[in-house]
């Protein structure tokens, strides 16, 4: 059953009001790197001219490597993409050269672009692959089945690289903790214990690895000329609505009593706004009821619960129609309870030649895609909470169909999220991607990326150009500065536009520096932990200096 209208019902006496809504704070901190001099201008790679391509009777090759590397040029050059094992790729010819370390000395020139070393593929008479690597079954929203590690906070779950490693008693590749997730392919029994074999061949115990549901059913909306802007979605589970903005320190007046409540994800048109002190109020009309489908719990047992079937009620005597309650002339709601979507004029950092760009508003936790200057799609997101999503304008530097996201070597808190679908990378390790593990879009929640519901992630991924060729698992745009731009800003602060970090992929030099700093800090902490406290048995007796040493100048450190 589909609801096509929403009736605003007046609150009856004794009806419970919505609980006070306290939005998650959006702490926008300076990004990493912290030093202004680290934000260096982008220098595109220097490429040699395209080599002449020899015609070939071979029209298609099949990838024999586990995941082949596709390069911009047929020798040592930046990677432009990857292709999965078994993918059949069309070619437009070959390049024969001893450069680049390709042992076959033959490079296949691929359609539509890129070069593949001959040792990673074999000629085939079969037709080229025509489907995307990530296949989603009808009625599903995700390309894989996932499990989540549960248990106590301090319990660790071993994960082996291969089934052979498990059988040989090898050391686990990694230990997973509560909340980590793995995309699984099939169950397996070994030596009396049950295991899951992951889609990438890794192995975990079945114990405390609980099946997850199919991800959030939420999705954003297509914007047309008929869509009223600005609009918004209700953020809390229930939000109080009043017939006028609440005046500061006014009590006992009719305006302090809500006239109705609106459910989470009700879409409302914003027709006016007013500041009362430092608090913003929105005058609204209801545009669309909240979606019927709910995510429920992330675990499959709860996700499978279905609503009770509809039945035909027994006939009853008709009652006299009740007089309809008069709807309030105006509906006002606190802006804190609405994820607002507003049209953004093209920022100066997005050049006129860029046809596609994305606005991510950290303050409102919404995302809007634009074609030229026209907004065409909008949804709610979850940006970084403990680690802020970097503000700035960033051209998309890579697209990956599904990628495992885990802590970097210089990060102290481990995490492991397997096969994150439809990841559109805009700055270093930060991406717009599908999040299958929660349904709290509209509030900050992520590790720094921009979380979207799976349906939205796929919608954005396929819209961002260039498209991922069939058989490819990821690609990098040939010209970064011409790639669709992502603008990350915060409408809730005075300076809502700023550049926190450099554009493009991770800088290897800076990454190495961060790892070196982390290793030094860890070594210092280990030394301090092993040194007995002063006065404790075994602690050295400090010498008393005969002369007070002169203070040494210290570095001023990074500016705030």
C-alpha positions in Angstrom: 0.0 0.0 0.0 1.4 3.4 -0.9 0.4 6.5 0.9 -0.2 9.5 -1.3 -1.2 12.1 1.3 -0.5 13.0 4.8 -3.1 14.4 7.1 -1.8 16.8 9.8 -3.6 15.7 12.9 -4.2 18.1 15.8 -3.0 16.7 19.1 -5.7 15.4 21.3 -5.7 16.1 25.1 -3.4 13.7 26.9 -1.5 12.7 23.7 2.3 12.3 24.4 4.4 15.0 22.9 7.6 14.3 21.0 10.7 14.1 23.2 13.0 17.1 23.1 15.3 16.7 20.1 19.0 17.2 20.7 20.9 17.1 17.3 24.3 15.5 17.1 26.9 18.3 17.2 28.9 18.7 14.1 32.5 19.4 15.3 34.4 20.7 12.3 38.0 20.6 13.1 41.0 21.5 11.0 41.8 18.7 8.6 45.0 16.7 8.2 47.6 17.9 7.2 47.3 20.8 9.7 50.0 22.9 8.2 49.0 25.4 5.5 52.2 24.7 3.5 51.1 21.1 3.2 48.2 22.1 0.9 50.3 22.2 -2.2 49.0 23.0 -5.7 48.2 20.0 -7.8 50.7 19.1 -10.5 49.3 16.7 -13.0 51.6 13.7 -14.0 53.9 14.3 -16.9 52.9 11.7 -19.5 54.8 10.8 -22.6 52.8 10.9 -25.9 50.5 8.0 -26.7 52.5 5.3 -28.5 51.5 4.0 -31.9 49.1 1.1 -31.5 49.6 -1.9 -33.9 46.5 -3.5 -35.3 45.9 -7.0 -34.0 43.7 -10.0 -34.9 43.0 -10.3 -31.1 39.8 -8.4 -30.3 39.2 -9.5 -26.7 41.4 -10.6 -23.8 40.5 -12.3 -20.5 42.1 -11.2 -17.3 44.1 -14.0 -15.7 45.4 -12.0 -12.7 43.5 -11.9 -9.5 43.0 -8.2 -10.2 44.8 -6.6 -13.1 46.4 -3.2 -13.1 45.5 -0.9 -16.0 47.9 1.9 -16.7 47.7 5.2 -18.6 50.7 4.3 -20.7 52.2 1.0 -21.7 55.1 1.3 -19.2 55.7 2.7 -15.8 53.0 5.3 -15.4 50.1 6.2 -13.1 47.4 3.5 -12.7 44.1 4.4 -14.4 42.1 1.4 -13.2 41.7 -2.3 -12.3 39.9 -5.2 -13.8 38.6 -8.3 -12.1 39.8 -11.9 -12.7 37.8 -13.4 -15.6 36.7 -10.1 -17.1 36.8 -10.1 -20.9 38.0 -6.7 -22.1 37.8 -5.4 -25.7 41.1 -4.1 -27.2 41.9 -1.8 -30.1 45.5 -3.1 -30.7 48.8 -3.9 -29.1 52.0 -2.1 -28.2 55.2 -4.1 -28.2 57.9 -2.6 -26.0 60.5 -3.7 -23.4 59.8 -0.7 -21.2 57.8 -0.9 -18.0 58.8 -4.3 -16.7 56.1 -6.2 -18.6 57.7 -9.7 -19.0 55.5 -10.5 -22.0 56.8 -7.4 -23.8 53.3 -6.9 -25.2 50.7 -4.4 -23.9 47.1 -4.5 -24.9 45.5 -1.2 -25.7 42.1 -1.3 -24.1 38.8 0.2 -25.1 37.9 2.8 -24.0 41.3 3.7 -22.6 44.3 2.3 -20.7 46.9 -0.4 -21.3 47.2 -3.9 -19.8 50.4 -5.9 -19.6 50.1 -9.1 -21.6 51.1 -11.3 -18.6 47.9 -10.4 -16.8 45.5 -11.5 -19.6 45.1 -14.1 -22.4 43.4 -13.8 -25.8 39.9 -15.2 -26.0 37.3 -15.8 -28.6 34.5 -15.1 -26.2 32.5 -11.9 -26.3 33.6 -9.0 -24.1 32.0 -8.6 -20.7 29.0 -6.3 -20.9 27.8 -6.2 -17.2 29.1 -4.3 -14.2 31.2 -6.3 -11.8 28.8 -5.4 -8.9 25.6 -7.3 -9.6 22.6 -6.6 -7.4 19.9 -9.2 -7.3 16.4 -8.1 -8.0 14.8 -6.8 -4.9 18.1 -6.3 -3.1 20.1 -3.1 -2.5 23.5 -4.6 -1.9 26.0 -6.6 -4.0 27.0 -8.9 -1.2 25.8 -10.6 2.0 27.5 -9.3 5.1 28.1 -10.4 8.6 29.0 -8.3 11.6 31.3 -9.3 14.5 29.4 -9.2 17.8 30.5 -10.0 21.4 32.3 -8.2 24.1 34.2 -5.0 23.4 37.6 -6.6 24.2 37.0 -9.9 22.3 39.0 -10.3 19.0 38.0 -12.6 16.1 40.9 -14.1 14.0 40.7 -13.8 10.2 42.9 -15.9 8.0 44.1 -14.8 4.6 43.1 -18.2 2.9 41.5 -21.5 3.7 44.9 -23.1 3.3 46.4 -20.8 6.0 43.6 -21.9 8.4 44.3 -25.6 7.7 48.0 -25.2 8.1 47.6 -23.4 11.4 49.2 -20.2 10.1 48.9 -17.0 12.1 45.7 -15.0 11.3 46.2 -12.0 9.0 44.2 -9.8 11.3 42.0 -9.9 14.4 38.5 -8.4 14.0 36.7 -6.6 16.8 33.1 -5.9 17.7 31.4 -3.9 14.9 33.7 -5.0 12.1 32.0 -6.4 9.0 32.9 -9.0 6.3 31.2 -9.8 3.0 30.7 -13.6 3.0 30.3 -16.1 0.1 29.6 -19.5 1.8 29.8 -21.5 5.0 32.6 -24.1 5.6 33.2 -26.7 8.2 36.7 -27.6 9.3 37.9 -29.8 12.2 34.5 -29.7 13.8 34.1 -25.8 13.7 32.0 -23.7 11.4 33.5 -20.9 9.4 32.5 -18.3 6.8 34.5 -18.0 3.6 34.6 -14.3 2.5 34.1 -13.2 -1.1 37.8 -12.3 -1.2 38.8 -15.8 0.1 39.5 -14.8 3.7 38.2 -17.0 6.5 36.5 -16.2 9.8 34.8 -18.3 12.4 31.0 -18.4 12.3 30.8 -17.9 16.0 29.7 -14.3 16.8 29.7 -13.4 13.1 26.0 -12.5 12.7 24.2 -12.1 9.3 23.2 -8.6 8.5 20.2 -7.3 6.7 20.0 -5.7 3.3 20.9 -2.2 4.2 18.7 0.9 4.6 15.8 1.2 2.2 16.0 5.0 2.4 16.9 7.0 -0.7 16.9 10.6 -1.8 14.7 12.2 -4.4 15.1 13.4 -8.0 14.7 17.2 -8.3 12.6 18.7 -11.0 11.3 22.1 -11.9 8.2 21.3 -9.9 10.2 20.6 -6.7 9.9 23.3 -4.2 13.2 24.7 -2.9 14.1 25.0 -0.1 12.7 21.9 1.5 13.9 19.5 4.2 13.4 16.2 6.0 12.4 15.8 9.6 15.5 14.5 11.5 14.3 13.1 14.9 11.9 10.2 15.2 9.2 12.7 16.1 9.3 16.5 16.0 7.0 19.0 17.6 5.3 21.5 15.3 3.8 24.8 16.5 1.4 27.4 15.2 4.0 30.1 15.7 7.7 30.4 16.6 8.2 30.0 20.3 9.1 33.4 21.7 12.0 33.4 24.1 11.1 33.1 27.8 7.4 33.1 27.1 5.4 30.5 29.0 1.8 29.6 29.4 0.7 31.0 26.0 -1.1 28.8 23.4 2.0 28.9 21.2 4.0 26.9 23.6 1.8 23.8 23.0 2.6 21.8 19.9 -0.3 21.5 17.5 1.0 18.3 16.0 4.1 16.1 15.5 5.8 15.0 12.4 7.6 11.6 11.9 11.2 11.2 10.9 11.8 11.7 7.2 8.6 13.5 6.5 9.5 15.9 3.7 8.4 19.5 4.3 8.6 22.5 2.1 10.1 25.6 3.7 8.1 28.7 2.9 9.4 31.1 5.4 11.9 31.4 8.3 12.4 33.6 11.3 15.1 34.2 13.9 14.0 34.3 17.6 17.1 35.3 19.5 19.7 32.9 18.2 17.3 30.2 17.3 16.0 29.7 13.7 12.4 28.7 13.1 11.0 27.4 9.8 7.5 27.9 8.5 6.6 24.7 6.6 4.0 22.8 4.7 4.0 19.0 4.5 5.2 17.9 1.0 5.4 14.1 1.4 4.9 11.6 4.2 7.8 9.5 5.5 8.5 6.3 3.6 6.6 3.2 4.9 9.6 0.9 4.7 11.9 1.0 7.8 15.4 -0.4 8.2 14.8 -1.9 11.6 17.9 -3.6 13.2 21.0 -4.1 11.1 20.9 -7.8 11.9 19.1 -10.1 9.6 16.8 -11.8 12.1 15.2 -8.4 12.9 15.5 -7.1 9.3 13.4 -10.0 8.1 10.4 -9.1 10.2 7.4 -8.3 8.1 4.3 -6.3 8.8 1.1 -8.1 9.6 -0.9 -8.9 6.5 -3.8 -6.7 5.7 -7.2 -8.2 6.3 -10.7 -7.2 5.3 -12.5 -5.9 8.4 -15.9 -7.1 9.3 -18.7 -4.7 8.3 -19.8 -2.4 11.1 -22.7 0.0 11.3 -21.9 3.4 9.8 -21.3 6.1 12.4 -22.1 9.8 12.0 -19.1 11.6 10.5 -17.2 13.6 13.0 -16.6 17.2 12.3 -13.0 17.6 10.9 -10.6 19.4 13.2 -9.5 22.7 11.9 -5.9 22.6 10.8 -3.7 25.4 12.1 -3.2 28.4 9.8 0.5 28.0 10.1 3.0 25.3 10.9 6.4 26.3 12.5 9.2 24.0 13.5 12.7 24.5 15.0 15.3 24.4 12.3 17.3 22.0 14.4 14.8 19.3 13.6 15.0 19.6 9.8 17.8 18.6 7.4 17.4 21.6 5.0 18.1 21.4 1.3 18.7 24.7 -0.4 20.0 25.6 -3.9 23.6 26.6 -3.9 25.0 29.1 -6.4 28.0 27.6 -8.1 31.0 28.2 -5.9 34.0 30.1 -7.3 36.1 27.0 -6.8 34.0 25.1 -9.4 35.1 26.3 -12.8 32.5 27.0 -15.4 33.7 24.1 -17.6 32.8 21.5 -14.9 29.4 20.1 -15.8 28.8 17.9 -12.8 29.5 18.8 -9.2 28.2 17.8 -5.7 27.4 19.9 -2.7 27.9 18.3 0.7 26.6 20.5 3.5 28.1 19.2 6.8 25.8 21.5 8.8 22.6 20.1 7.4 24.0 16.6 6.6 22.6 16.7 3.1 24.0 16.1 -0.4 22.8 17.7 -3.7 24.1 16.8 -7.1 24.2 19.5 -9.9 24.4 19.4 -13.6 25.8 22.8 -14.6 23.9 25.1 -12.2 20.8 22.9 -11.9 20.2 20.7 -8.8 19.0 17.3 -9.9 19.2 15.0 -6.9 19.2 15.4 -3.1 19.5 13.1 -0.1 20.7 12.9 3.5 24.1 11.7 4.5 26.3 11.0 7.5 29.6 12.7 7.6 32.5 12.4 10.0 31.9 12.7 13.7 35.0 11.8 15.7 37.2 12.6 12.6 35.7 15.4 10.6 35.1 15.2 6.9 37.6 17.7 5.3 36.0 20.9 4.0 37.1 22.2 0.6 36.6 21.6 -3.2 37.9 18.3 -4.4 37.7 16.8 -7.9 36.8 13.1 -7.8 40.1 11.2 -8.1 38.9 7.6 -8.2 35.8 5.4 -8.3 35.9 1.9 -6.8 33.0 -0.6 -7.1 33.7 -2.2 -3.7 36.6 -1.6 -1.4 37.7 -2.7 2.0 38.1 0.2 4.4 40.4 -0.2 7.4 42.6 1.9 9.6 45.7 3.3 8.2 49.1 2.1 9.7 49.4 5.5 11.5 46.0 5.2 13.2 45.7 3.6 16.6 42.1 2.5 16.6 41.7 -0.5 14.3 38.5 -1.1 12.2 37.7 -3.3 9.3 34.7 -2.7 7.0 34.8 -5.2 4.1 33.6 -4.5 0.5 32.1 -1.0 1.0 30.0 -0.6 -2.2 30.0 2.3 -4.7 32.9 4.4 -3.4 33.5 7.7 -5.0 36.8 9.1 -3.7 37.2 12.8 -3.5 40.1 13.4 -1.2 42.8 11.0 -0.1 41.0 8.2 1.8 37.7 10.0 2.0 34.8 8.9 -0.3 31.1 9.2 -0.8 30.1 5.6 -0.4 27.3 3.2 0.6 26.9 2.4 4.3 25.2 -0.9 4.9 25.7 -0.9 8.7 23.4 1.9 9.8 20.3 3.9 8.9 20.9 7.2 10.7 21.5 9.4 7.6 20.9 13.0 8.5 23.3 13.0 11.5 27.1 12.8 11.7 28.3 9.2 12.2 31.2 8.2 9.9 35.0 7.9 10.3 35.5 10.9 8.0 33.8 9.7 4.7 30.4 10.8 3.5 28.0 7.8 4.2 25.0 7.4 2.0 22.3 4.8 1.9 23.2 2.0 -0.6 20.6 3.1 -3.2 21.9 6.7 -3.1 25.6 5.5 -3.3 24.9 3.6 -6.5 22.9 6.5 -7.9 25.8 8.9 -7.3 28.5 6.4 -8.4 26.9 5.8 -11.8 26.2 9.5 -12.3 29.8 10.6 -11.7 31.7 10.4 -15.0 33.5 8.6 -16.5 31.4 5.4 -16.1 33.1 2.3 -14.8 33.7 0.1 -17.9 32.3 -3.5 -17.7 34.7 -5.8 -16.0 36.6 -3.0 -14.3 36.6 -2.8 -10.5 37.9 0.8 -10.3 39.2 3.7 -12.3 40.9 7.1 -12.0 39.9 9.9 -14.2 42.4 10.7 -17.0 42.3 14.4 -16.2 41.8 15.1 -12.5 41.0 18.8 -12.9 38.2 18.0 -15.3 36.6 15.4 -13.0 33.3 16.1 -11.3 33.9 18.3 -8.2 32.8 17.7 -4.6 32.3 20.8 -2.6 32.3 20.1 1.2 31.1 23.1 3.3 29.3 23.9 6.5 26.4 26.3 6.3 26.3 26.5 10.1 29.5 28.4 10.5 30.4 32.0 9.4 33.2 30.9 7.0 31.3 27.9 5.4 33.9 27.5 2.6 37.5 26.7 3.2 40.2 24.3 1.9 41.3 21.9 4.6 43.4 19.6 2.5 45.1 19.1 -0.9 43.2 17.6 -3.8 43.8 14.3 -5.3 45.0 10.9 -4.1 47.0 10.4 -0.9 50.4 12.0 -0.9 53.0 9.3 -0.4 55.5 11.6 1.3 53.0 13.0 3.7 51.6 9.5 4.5 55.1 8.3 5.2 55.7 11.3 7.5 52.5 10.5 9.4 53.5 6.9 9.8 57.0 7.9 11.0 55.5 10.3 13.6 53.0 7.6 14.8 55.8 5.0 15.2 57.9 7.4 17.2 55.0 8.3 19.4 54.2 4.6 20.0 57.8 3.9 20.8 57.9 6.8 23.3 54.7 5.6 24.9 56.0 2.1 25.2 59.3 3.3 26.8 57.3 5.5 29.3 55.0 2.6 30.2 58.1 0.4 30.9 59.8 3.0 33.0 59.0 2.7 36.8 57.4 5.8 38.3 59.7 8.0 40.5 59.9 6.5 44.0 58.8 3.0 42.8 61.2 0.0 43.4 63.8 0.0 40.6 63.2 3.6 39.6 66.5 5.6 39.1 67.2 8.4 41.6 67.3 11.7 39.6 70.5 13.7 39.9 70.2 17.3 41.3 71.7 19.7 38.8 74.2 22.2 40.3 73.2 24.8 37.8 69.6 25.4 36.5 69.8 24.8 32.7 68.8 27.6 30.4 65.4 27.1 28.7 65.6 25.9 25.1 63.6 27.6 22.4 60.6 25.5 21.2 59.0 25.3 17.8 55.8 27.4 17.7 53.9 24.4 16.2 51.1 24.5 13.8 48.7 27.5 13.9 45.1 26.9 15.0 
